[in-house]
């Protein structure tokens, strides 16, 4: 098969992965395996794996390996080996996309696929909501409303960055509005808060290039304030109900305390990935076990399940991610794609880091989406150099 066809097949599999990511579980996993296999086969045939080894390669390799190291020495035994494969999935996508040297047109196709899949996923979710088959707005392959909100908030960064470039404003404006409204409909307090924060942060960085994003963000904030004052959104009503019930944190403080005591008992390797539910079931009984399948905090959950050894790569990634974005911020004169990828990667980090204080981010679909956006930006910078 000619090289050009092999590369097109590789790109097609990446686009298919983006399409299936929020929609269907089985096709997503099959396409991921095909994408990895094609990428490796193509690079072996070309004898080119995307340039010299760098610090990010070392960090990604350590991140992937840490999951299996923790599984081997986990304090409890349950899902630790299977859960380690989640790091393999999103870690491999980050690694591969970073080293793929995608052309500008290929990058645009990937981003279009992500946005189109989100719109399709929302259409399916609203149909389920309208038919009564689902009580909350949930993307089919993402699941729980909190995780759906995280996914949508990351995609809001992509849509807003696309809108801020000034191209296709009608279509992108409508898409951005759909995603933002859907975050409110999902009624996740953290999702709404970080979505508004992302708009503020992105429009602030866009200021040297364009003033329009700032005006858009101000309009959104004003409308949100009016809706809040009128009490016309479920997310605000839920917050008030929790405050009146004396559960502003919705029992999260108990999960955090349990995570700390769990880490103190297993400081080096933790209890194993996805094994926090075993601890909560043993410590709280049936009353709170269903509330604590994880620690509702990225940082505490990582410490409890992976210990210091497994948490170190995650924490380094979360620090290195914004540092490299700030250090290599695009100039006002650089192209739309550079700004779009930078904004998408910044929004993905912001959502992951901020929501991570009240929910366990950086796993499964929204982790794959977040690192895909980071990989696209890292690959773009390497390609330009």
N, C-alpha and C positions, 0 to 999 in steps of 0.2 A: 504494500500500500504506500503511495507517495507520502512524503513528509507532510505536505500541505493538508492532505486528508486526515492524517493522524492528528495534526494540531487542531483542525476544525472539530474533529470528534472530541478531543480533550476540552475545547471551549464549550462545545455543545453540552457535555456532561456537567461542566461547572454551571452553566446557565440552568440546566435541568435541576441541579441541586438547589439553586436559588429559588426556583419555582416551587419545588416540592417542600421546601424548608418549613413554611407555616401551614402546609396543606395536608400532607399524607406521610405517615411514618415509614411504612415499608418501602415505597418507591424512593424516599429520601435516603435510606440506608443503602439500598442497592446502587443508586446513582453515585453516592459517595465512594463506595468501593470501586466502581468503574472508573471514576475520576482519578482516584489515587493510582490505580493500576495503569491507566493510560498515560498519566503524567510520568510515572517511573519508566514505563516502556519507551516513551518518546525521548526522555532524557538519556536513557541508555543508548538508544539508537543515534542520538545526536552528540553524545559524549559531552554534554553541557548541562550542568545542574543549576545554572543561574548565577554564576559568579563565585567569588571567593567566600570562604567561611567568615562570619562576623559575630559580634557579640550577641545579636538577636538569635542567631542560629544556636549558639551555646545555651541561651536562656530557654528557647523552645524545647531543645533536646532534654534539658534538665527538668523542665515542666512535665513533659510526657513521661520520662523515666520515674519521676517522683511518685506517680500514681501506683506503679507496680512495686516500688520500694516500700511505700506505706502499706500496701496490701500484704506484703510478705511479713511485716512485723506488726500488723494491726492488733490492737488490744482486744477486739471482738471479731467474731467471724459471722459474715452474712453476705453482703453484696459487694464487698471491697474489691474483688477481682473484676466483676462485671462493671462496676462503676469506673474502674481505671480506664476502661475502653472509651468512656466519654471524653477523657482528656486526649486520647489518641485521635478521636474523630475531629474535635475542633482544633487540636494542636497541629494535626497533619494539614488541615485546610489552611491555617495560618502560615505554616512553613511553605507549603506548595505555592500558594498565591503570592507570597512574598518573593519567591524565586522564579515566577513564571514570565516576567517581563512582558506583561500584557500591553498591547498597543492601545492607544486612546480609544479607538472605535470598539475594541473588545471590552474595555473597562465600562464604556457607556452601555453596552449590551447587558453586562452583568448587573449594572445598577437598574436598568429598565426592568430586568427580570425580577429583581427584588421588590421594586415598587409595584409591578403588575401582580405579583403573587400576594402582596399585602392587600391590595384592592380586592382580588378574588377571594382571599381568605376572609376579609371583612364581609363581603357579600354573602358568603356561606354562613358566617356567624350570625349576621342579622336575620337570615332566613331561619336558622335554628331558633333564634330568640323569638321571632314573630310567630312561629308555629307552636311555641310552647315546649319544644323538645329540650331546650336549654333555658335555665333560669338566669344565666349571666352571659355576657358577651365574651366568647372564648374562641380563639383561633383553633382550628381542628387539631393540628399537630403540635400546638404549643400547650394547650390545656388550661390549667387553672387561671382564673382571671388575673391574679397577680403576675403570673408569668406572661400572659398575653399583654398586659399593660407594659411590662418591661420591653417586650419585643416591639410593641407599637411606639414606645418612647424612643427607642433606638432608630426606628424607621422614620420617626418625625424629624430627627436630626438629618437624615438623608434627604427627605422631601423638602425640608426648609432650606437646606444648603443648595439643593437644586433650584428652588424658587429664588433664592437670593442671588444666583448667578445671572438672573434676568432673562433666561431662555424659557420659552413655552409657559409664560406666566399664567395663562388661563387654566391650562391642564394641571400644571404643578400647583397652582393656588388651590384649585378644587381638591386635589389629592391631599395636599397638606392639611386643608381644613377637615377633610374626611377623617384623616388619622387623628388629628387633635380632638375632634368631637368624639371619636370612638374611645379615646382614652378617658374622657369624661364619662361616657356611657358605661365603660367598664368599672368606673367608680372605685378605682384604687387610689387612695390618698397619696401614696408615694409616687405613683405613676403620673398623676396630675401635677404634683409639685415639681417633679424633675422635668416634665415636659415644658412647663413654663420657664423653669430655670434654664433649660437648654436653649430656648428661643432667645432669652436675654443674653446669655453668654455668646451664642453664635452671632447675633446681631451686633454685639459689642466688638467682636473681632472683625466683623465685616465693615465697620465704620470707615476705615481709611479707603476702602474700595467703593462703597456705596452707602448712602444714607437711607435708602428705601427699606432695608431690613429692620432698622430701628423704628421706623414709622409703623411697619406691620406689627412688630412686637408690642409697641405701645397700644395699638388698637386692640390686640388680643387681650392684653392685661386689663384694659378698661372694661371690655365686654365681660371678662371673667369676674371683675370686681362687682359689676352690676348684677350678674347672675348670682353671685355669692350673697349680695345684700338682699336679693329677693328670695333666696333660699330655693332656687329652682333647679338645683342639680343634686342627684342622689349622693354623690361623693361628699358634698357638704352636709347633707342630712345624716349620713352615716357617721361622719366625724362628730357632729353634735350629739348624736345618740351615744357614741362611745364615751365622750367626755362626761355626759350626764350620768352614765353608768359607772363612772370611775375607772374606765378601762381605755384610756387614751391610747395606750400602746397595744391594745387588743391582746393581752397576755404575753406579749413579746418579752417583757422583762423577766418572766419566769423561764422562758426558753434561753435567754442570754445567761441567766444565772446557772442554769443547768449545763450550758456549753462550757462555762468557765470551770465548774467543778469537774466536768468530764476531762477537760484539757489538763487540769492539775493532776488528775489520776493517771493520765497517759500523755505526758508532755512531749515525748520525742516523735512518736509515730501515730498518735491518736488512736481512735477506735476503728478506723477504716472508713473509706468513703461510702456514703449512703447508709452508714450504720448508726447514725444519730437516733433514728427511730427506735432502735433496740434499747438505747439508753433511756429515752423518754418513756417507753413502755414499762421498763423495769422500775424507773424511779417515780413515775407519776400515776401508774396504773391506767385504767381505761379512761379516766376522767379527762386527762389532758394529752394522752398519747396521740390522738388524731390531730391535735393542734400543733404538735411538735414533731413532724416528720423530719424537720431540719431546724436549725437554730434561728431562722428568720434574721440572719445577719451573715453576710459573706465572710467577714473576717473572723468572727467567733466560730462559725460553723467550720471554716477551714482549719482553724486551730484544733477544734475538738475532734474532727474526723481525721486530720492528717498530721497533727502535731507540728512541732517546730520544723522538722525535716521537710515535710510535705508542704507546709505553708510558705516556706521561704521563697520558692520560685513564683508562687502566686503573688506574694506581696511585692517582689522585685518587678514583676510584670506590671502591676498596678502603679508602681512609682515610675518605671521607665517609660511607660506609655505616654503620659502627659508631658514628661520632660522632653522627649524627642519631638513631640508635636509643637511645643512652645519654642524649642530651639530651632526648628526647621519650618517655622510658620511661613506660608507663601507670601511673596511680596504682592503689592497691589497690582503690579503689572503682569503677574503670571496668569495663565489661562484658567478658564472655567473649570476644567477637569481637576486641576491641581487644588483649587479652592473647594470644589465639591468633595473630593476624597478627603481632604484635610478636615472639613466640617463634619463629614460622616464619621471619621475616626474619632474626632473630639467628642461628638455627641454620644458615640458608643461608650467611650470611657466614662463620660460624665454620668450617664444613666447607670452603668455598672457600678461605679464607685459610690455614687450618692445613694441610690436605692439599696446598695449593699449594706448600708447601716441598719435597714429595717426589714430586709428580705435577703434571701440567699440567691444572689445573682451569679453570673458566670458559670452556667451549666446548661447542658442540652441546647435547645434551639436558639435561645437568645445569646448564649456563649458563642455558638457557631456564627451567628450573625455579627456579633461584636468583633470577633477576631478576623472574620472575613473582611470587614471594613478596615481594620488595622492593617491586615496583609496587603490589601489593595493600595493603601497609601504608602506603606513601606516599599512595596514593589515599584510604585510610580517614582518615588524619589531615587531608588537605585537605578531604574531604567533611564531617568534623565541624566544622572551622573555618568 
